[in-house]
Amino acid sequence: MMEVKAVIRPNKLAALRTALLETPGFPGMTVTKVEGCSAPSRTGKSNIKDELTDYSSKVKIEIVCNDEIAPVLMDRIVTICQTGQIGDGVVWCTEVPKAFFIAKSTP
């Protein structure tokens, strides 16, 4: 199993959710509000005040899925969420050695 994680712009969440729900094998996702900033070398910040106050709201997506669908989900996230500007976000994937669904057992 794999875990696909992404940090994206909040205004892209609705379109991403729609696209992922249409993806065969999509297992669901967890969404968290987060804040972040880019590295100063990428944004050209010229002073410490700019560097310390440039946090912006983002959304973090986490999806635990089968190995086969992980690249499909990553590609879809990039395609839907990119605007071509610095700060669009980041997508990465890590291996999950073991996962269980928590469900109510039947008596």
BAGU-249402 format. One record per residue: residue in three letters; y, z, x negated of N, C-alpha, C in turn. Coordinates in Angstrom, 1 decimal. Layout:
N
+--------+--------+--------+--------+--------+--------+--------+--------+--------+--------+
: residu :     nv :     nw :     nu :    cav :    caw :    cau :     cv :     cw :     cu :
+--------+--------+--------+--------+--------+--------+--------+--------+--------+--------+
:    ALA :      Y :      Z :      X :      Y :      Z :      X :      Y :      Z :      X :
...
+--------+--------+--------+--------+--------+--------+--------+--------+--------+--------+
END
This chain:
107
+--------+--------+--------+--------+--------+--------+--------+--------+--------+--------+
: residu :     nv :     nw :     nu :    cav :    caw :    cau :     cv :     cw :     cu :
+--------+--------+--------+--------+--------+--------+--------+--------+--------+--------+
:    MET :   -1.2 :    0.0 :   -0.8 :    0.0 :    0.0 :    0.0 :    1.2 :    0.0 :   -0.9 :
:    MET :    2.3 :   -0.5 :   -0.3 :    3.6 :   -0.5 :   -1.0 :    4.7 :    0.1 :   -0.2 :
:    GLU :    5.8 :    0.5 :   -0.8 :    6.9 :    1.0 :   -0.1 :    8.1 :    0.1 :   -0.5 :
:    VAL :    8.7 :   -0.5 :    0.5 :    9.9 :   -1.4 :    0.3 :   11.1 :   -0.5 :    0.6 :
:    LYS :   12.0 :   -0.4 :   -0.3 :   13.2 :    0.3 :   -0.1 :   14.4 :   -0.6 :   -0.3 :
:    ALA :   15.5 :   -0.4 :    0.5 :   16.7 :   -1.2 :    0.4 :   17.9 :   -0.3 :    0.7 :
:    VAL :   19.0 :   -0.6 :    0.0 :   20.2 :    0.0 :    0.4 :   21.1 :   -1.2 :    0.8 :
:    ILE :   21.7 :   -1.2 :    2.0 :   22.4 :   -2.3 :    2.5 :   23.7 :   -1.9 :    3.2 :
:    ARG :   24.5 :   -2.9 :    3.5 :   25.8 :   -2.6 :    4.2 :   25.4 :   -2.2 :    5.7 :
:    PRO :   26.1 :   -1.2 :    6.2 :   25.7 :   -0.8 :    7.6 :   25.9 :   -1.9 :    8.6 :
:    ASN :   26.8 :   -2.8 :    8.4 :   27.0 :   -3.9 :    9.4 :   25.9 :   -4.9 :    9.4 :
:    LYS :   25.0 :   -4.9 :    8.5 :   23.9 :   -5.8 :    8.4 :   22.6 :   -5.2 :    9.1 :
:    LEU :   22.6 :   -4.0 :    9.5 :   21.4 :   -3.3 :   10.0 :   20.9 :   -3.9 :   11.3 :
:    ALA :   21.8 :   -4.2 :   12.3 :   21.3 :   -4.8 :   13.5 :   20.6 :   -6.1 :   13.3 :
:    ALA :   21.2 :   -7.0 :   12.5 :   20.6 :   -8.3 :   12.3 :   19.3 :   -8.2 :   11.5 :
:    LEU :   19.2 :   -7.2 :   10.6 :   18.0 :   -7.0 :    9.8 :   16.9 :   -6.5 :   10.7 :
:    ARG :   17.2 :   -5.5 :   11.6 :   16.2 :   -4.9 :   12.5 :   15.6 :   -6.0 :   13.3 :
:    THR :   16.5 :   -6.9 :   13.9 :   16.0 :   -8.0 :   14.7 :   15.0 :   -8.9 :   13.9 :
:    ALA :   15.4 :   -9.3 :   12.7 :   14.6 :  -10.1 :   11.9 :   13.3 :   -9.5 :   11.5 :
:    LEU :   13.3 :   -8.2 :   11.2 :   12.1 :   -7.5 :   10.8 :   11.1 :   -7.3 :   12.0 :
:    LEU :   11.7 :   -7.1 :   13.2 :   10.8 :   -6.9 :   14.3 :   10.1 :   -8.2 :   14.7 :
:    GLU :   10.7 :   -9.3 :   14.3 :   10.1 :  -10.7 :   14.5 :    9.1 :  -11.0 :   13.4 :
:    THR :    9.0 :  -10.2 :   12.4 :    8.1 :  -10.5 :   11.3 :    6.7 :  -10.0 :   11.6 :
:    PRO :    5.7 :  -10.9 :   11.6 :    4.3 :  -10.5 :   11.9 :    3.8 :   -9.5 :   10.9 :
:    GLY :    3.3 :   -8.4 :   11.4 :    2.8 :   -7.3 :   10.5 :    3.8 :   -6.3 :   10.1 :
:    PHE :    5.0 :   -6.4 :   10.6 :    6.0 :   -5.4 :   10.3 :    5.6 :   -4.0 :   10.9 :
:    PRO :    5.5 :   -3.0 :   10.0 :    5.0 :   -1.7 :   10.5 :    6.0 :   -0.7 :   11.0 :
:    GLY :    7.3 :   -1.0 :   11.0 :    8.3 :   -0.1 :   11.3 :    9.0 :    0.4 :   10.1 :
:    MET :   10.1 :    1.1 :   10.3 :   10.9 :    1.5 :    9.1 :   11.7 :    2.8 :    9.4 :
:    THR :   12.1 :    3.5 :    8.4 :   12.9 :    4.6 :    8.4 :   14.3 :    4.2 :    8.0 :
:    VAL :   15.4 :    4.7 :    8.7 :   16.7 :    4.4 :    8.3 :   17.5 :    5.7 :    8.1 :
:    THR :   18.2 :    5.7 :    7.0 :   19.0 :    6.9 :    6.6 :   20.4 :    6.4 :    6.2 :
:    LYS :   21.4 :    7.2 :    6.6 :   22.8 :    6.9 :    6.2 :   23.0 :    7.5 :    4.8 :
:    VAL :   23.5 :    6.7 :    3.9 :   23.7 :    7.2 :    2.5 :   25.1 :    6.7 :    2.0 :
:    GLU :   25.5 :    7.2 :    0.9 :   26.8 :    6.7 :    0.2 :   26.4 :    6.3 :   -1.2 :
:    GLY :   27.2 :    5.4 :   -1.7 :   26.9 :    5.0 :   -3.1 :   28.1 :    4.3 :   -3.7 :
:    CYS :   27.9 :    4.0 :   -5.0 :   29.0 :    3.2 :   -5.7 :   28.3 :    2.3 :   -6.7 :
:    SER :   29.1 :    1.3 :   -7.1 :   28.6 :    0.4 :   -8.1 :   28.9 :    0.9 :   -9.5 :
:    ALA :   28.2 :    0.4 :  -10.5 :   28.6 :    0.8 :  -11.9 :   30.0 :    0.3 :  -12.2 :
:    PRO :   30.8 :    1.1 :  -12.9 :   32.1 :    0.7 :  -13.2 :   32.2 :   -0.7 :  -14.0 :
:    SER :   31.2 :   -1.0 :  -14.8 :   31.2 :   -2.2 :  -15.5 :   31.0 :   -3.4 :  -14.6 :
:    ARG :   30.5 :   -3.2 :  -13.4 :   30.3 :   -4.4 :  -12.5 :   31.5 :   -4.6 :  -11.6 :
:    THR :   32.3 :   -3.5 :  -11.4 :   33.4 :   -3.6 :  -10.4 :   34.8 :   -3.7 :  -11.1 :
:    GLY :   34.9 :   -3.5 :  -12.4 :   36.1 :   -3.6 :  -13.1 :   37.1 :   -2.4 :  -12.8 :
:    LYS :   36.6 :   -1.2 :  -12.5 :   37.4 :   -0.1 :  -12.3 :   38.2 :    0.2 :  -13.6 :
:    SER :   39.4 :    0.5 :  -13.4 :   40.3 :    0.7 :  -14.6 :   40.6 :    2.1 :  -15.0 :
:    ASN :   40.4 :    3.1 :  -14.0 :   40.7 :    4.4 :  -14.3 :   39.7 :    5.4 :  -13.6 :
:    ILE :   39.7 :    6.6 :  -14.1 :   38.7 :    7.6 :  -13.5 :   38.9 :    7.8 :  -12.1 :
:    LYS :   40.1 :    7.8 :  -11.6 :   40.4 :    8.0 :  -10.1 :   39.7 :    7.0 :   -9.3 :
:    ASP :   39.8 :    5.7 :   -9.7 :   39.1 :    4.6 :   -9.0 :   37.6 :    4.8 :   -9.0 :
:    GLU :   37.1 :    5.2 :  -10.2 :   35.6 :    5.4 :  -10.3 :   35.1 :    6.5 :   -9.5 :
:    LEU :   35.9 :    7.6 :   -9.3 :   35.4 :    8.7 :   -8.5 :   35.6 :    8.6 :   -7.0 :
:    THR :   36.4 :    7.7 :   -6.6 :   36.7 :    7.6 :   -5.2 :   36.2 :    6.3 :   -4.5 :
:    ASP :   35.3 :    5.6 :   -5.2 :   34.9 :    4.3 :   -4.6 :   33.6 :    4.3 :   -3.9 :
:    TYR :   33.2 :    5.5 :   -3.5 :   31.9 :    5.7 :   -2.7 :   32.1 :    4.9 :   -1.3 :
:    SER :   31.1 :    4.2 :   -0.9 :   31.1 :    3.5 :    0.4 :   29.9 :    3.8 :    1.1 :
:    SER :   30.0 :    3.8 :    2.5 :   28.9 :    4.1 :    3.3 :   27.8 :    2.9 :    3.2 :
:    LYS :   26.6 :    3.3 :    3.2 :   25.5 :    2.3 :    3.1 :   24.4 :    2.8 :    4.0 :
:    VAL :   23.4 :    2.0 :    4.2 :   22.2 :    2.4 :    5.0 :   21.0 :    2.2 :    4.1 :
:    LYS :   20.1 :    3.2 :    4.0 :   18.9 :    3.0 :    3.2 :   17.7 :    2.8 :    4.2 :
:    ILE :   16.9 :    1.8 :    3.9 :   15.8 :    1.4 :    4.7 :   14.5 :    1.7 :    3.9 :
:    GLU :   13.5 :    2.3 :    4.5 :   12.2 :    2.6 :    3.8 :   11.1 :    2.1 :    4.7 :
:    ILE :   10.2 :    1.3 :    4.1 :    9.1 :    0.7 :    4.9 :    7.8 :    0.9 :    4.0 :
:    VAL :    6.8 :    1.5 :    4.6 :    5.5 :    1.6 :    3.9 :    4.7 :    0.5 :    4.6 :
:    CYS :    4.1 :   -0.4 :    3.8 :    3.4 :   -1.5 :    4.4 :    2.2 :   -1.9 :    3.5 :
:    ASN :    1.4 :   -2.9 :    4.0 :    0.4 :   -3.5 :    3.2 :    0.9 :   -4.3 :    2.1 :
:    ASP :    0.2 :   -4.4 :    1.0 :    0.6 :   -5.2 :   -0.2 :    1.1 :   -6.6 :    0.2 :
:    GLU :    0.4 :   -7.2 :    1.1 :    0.6 :   -8.7 :    1.4 :    1.9 :   -8.9 :    2.0 :
:    ILE :    2.4 :   -8.0 :    2.8 :    3.7 :   -8.2 :    3.5 :    4.9 :   -7.8 :    2.8 :
:    ALA :    4.7 :   -7.0 :    1.7 :    5.9 :   -6.4 :    1.0 :    6.8 :   -7.5 :    0.5 :
:    PRO :    6.3 :   -8.6 :   -0.2 :    7.2 :   -9.7 :   -0.6 :    7.9 :  -10.4 :    0.5 :
:    VAL :    7.3 :  -10.5 :    1.6 :    7.9 :  -11.2 :    2.8 :    9.0 :  -10.3 :    3.3 :
:    LEU :    8.8 :   -9.0 :    3.4 :    9.9 :   -8.1 :    3.9 :   11.1 :   -8.1 :    2.9 :
:    MET :   10.8 :   -8.1 :    1.6 :   11.8 :   -8.0 :    0.6 :   12.7 :   -9.3 :    0.7 :
:    ASP :   12.0 :  -10.5 :    0.8 :   12.7 :  -11.7 :    0.9 :   13.6 :  -11.8 :    2.2 :
:    ARG :   13.1 :  -11.2 :    3.3 :   13.8 :  -11.2 :    4.5 :   15.0 :  -10.3 :    4.4 :
:    ILE :   14.9 :   -9.2 :    3.8 :   16.0 :   -8.2 :    3.6 :   17.1 :   -8.9 :    2.8 :
:    VAL :   16.7 :   -9.5 :    1.7 :   17.7 :  -10.2 :    0.8 :   18.4 :  -11.3 :    1.6 :
:    THR :   17.7 :  -12.1 :    2.3 :   18.3 :  -13.2 :    3.0 :   19.2 :  -12.8 :    4.1 :
:    ILE :   18.9 :  -11.8 :    4.9 :   19.7 :  -11.3 :    6.0 :   20.9 :  -10.5 :    5.5 :
:    CYS :   20.8 :   -9.7 :    4.4 :   21.8 :   -8.8 :    4.0 :   22.8 :   -9.3 :    3.0 :
:    GLN :   22.6 :  -10.4 :    2.4 :   23.5 :  -10.8 :    1.3 :   24.7 :  -11.5 :    1.9 :
:    THR :   25.9 :  -11.1 :    1.3 :   27.2 :  -11.7 :    1.6 :   27.7 :  -12.5 :    0.4 :
:    GLY :   27.1 :  -12.3 :   -0.8 :   27.6 :  -12.9 :   -2.0 :   28.7 :  -12.0 :   -2.7 :
:    GLN :   28.9 :  -10.8 :   -2.2 :   29.9 :   -9.9 :   -2.8 :   29.2 :   -8.8 :   -3.5 :
:    ILE :   29.9 :   -8.2 :   -4.5 :   29.4 :   -7.0 :   -5.2 :   29.3 :   -5.9 :   -4.1 :
:    GLY :   28.3 :   -5.1 :   -4.1 :   28.1 :   -4.0 :   -3.1 :   27.3 :   -4.4 :   -1.9 :
:    ASP :   26.6 :   -5.6 :   -2.0 :   25.7 :   -6.0 :   -0.9 :   24.5 :   -5.0 :   -0.8 :
:    GLY :   24.1 :   -4.5 :   -1.9 :   23.0 :   -3.6 :   -1.9 :   21.9 :   -3.9 :   -2.9 :
:    VAL :   20.8 :   -3.3 :   -2.7 :   19.7 :   -3.5 :   -3.7 :   18.4 :   -3.3 :   -2.9 :
:    VAL :   17.3 :   -4.0 :   -3.3 :   16.0 :   -3.9 :   -2.7 :   15.0 :   -3.7 :   -3.8 :
:    TRP :   14.0 :   -2.8 :   -3.6 :   13.0 :   -2.6 :   -4.6 :   11.7 :   -2.2 :   -3.9 :
:    CYS :   10.6 :   -2.2 :   -4.7 :    9.3 :   -2.0 :   -4.1 :    8.5 :   -1.1 :   -5.1 :
:    THR :    7.8 :   -0.1 :   -4.6 :    7.0 :    0.8 :   -5.4 :    5.6 :    0.9 :   -4.8 :
:    GLU :    4.6 :    1.2 :   -5.6 :    3.3 :    1.3 :   -5.2 :    3.1 :    2.7 :   -4.5 :
:    VAL :    2.3 :    2.7 :   -3.4 :    2.0 :    4.0 :   -2.7 :    0.5 :    4.2 :   -2.8 :
:    PRO :    0.1 :    5.1 :   -3.6 :   -1.3 :    5.3 :   -3.8 :   -2.1 :    5.7 :   -2.6 :
:    LYS :   -1.5 :    6.5 :   -1.7 :   -2.2 :    6.9 :   -0.5 :   -1.1 :    7.3 :    0.6 :
:    ALA :   -1.4 :    6.9 :    1.8 :   -0.5 :    7.2 :    2.9 :   -1.4 :    7.4 :    4.2 :
:    PHE :   -0.9 :    8.3 :    5.1 :   -1.6 :    8.5 :    6.3 :   -0.6 :    8.5 :    7.5 :
:    PHE :   -1.0 :    8.0 :    8.6 :   -0.2 :    8.0 :    9.8 :   -0.4 :    9.4 :   10.4 :
:    ILE :    0.7 :   10.0 :   10.9 :    0.5 :   11.3 :   11.6 :    0.5 :   11.0 :   13.1 :
:    ALA :   -0.6 :   11.3 :   13.7 :   -0.8 :   11.0 :   15.1 :   -1.5 :   12.1 :   15.8 :
:    LYS :   -1.2 :   12.2 :   17.1 :   -1.9 :   13.3 :   17.9 :   -3.3 :   12.9 :   18.0 :
:    SER :   -4.2 :   13.8 :   17.7 :   -5.6 :   13.6 :   17.8 :   -6.0 :   13.9 :   19.2 :
:    THR :   -7.1 :   13.1 :   19.6 :   -7.6 :   13.3 :   21.0 :   -8.6 :   14.4 :   21.0 :
:    PRO :   -8.6 :   15.3 :   22.0 :   -9.6 :   16.4 :   22.0 :  -11.0 :   16.0 :   22.3 :
+--------+--------+--------+--------+--------+--------+--------+--------+--------+--------+
END
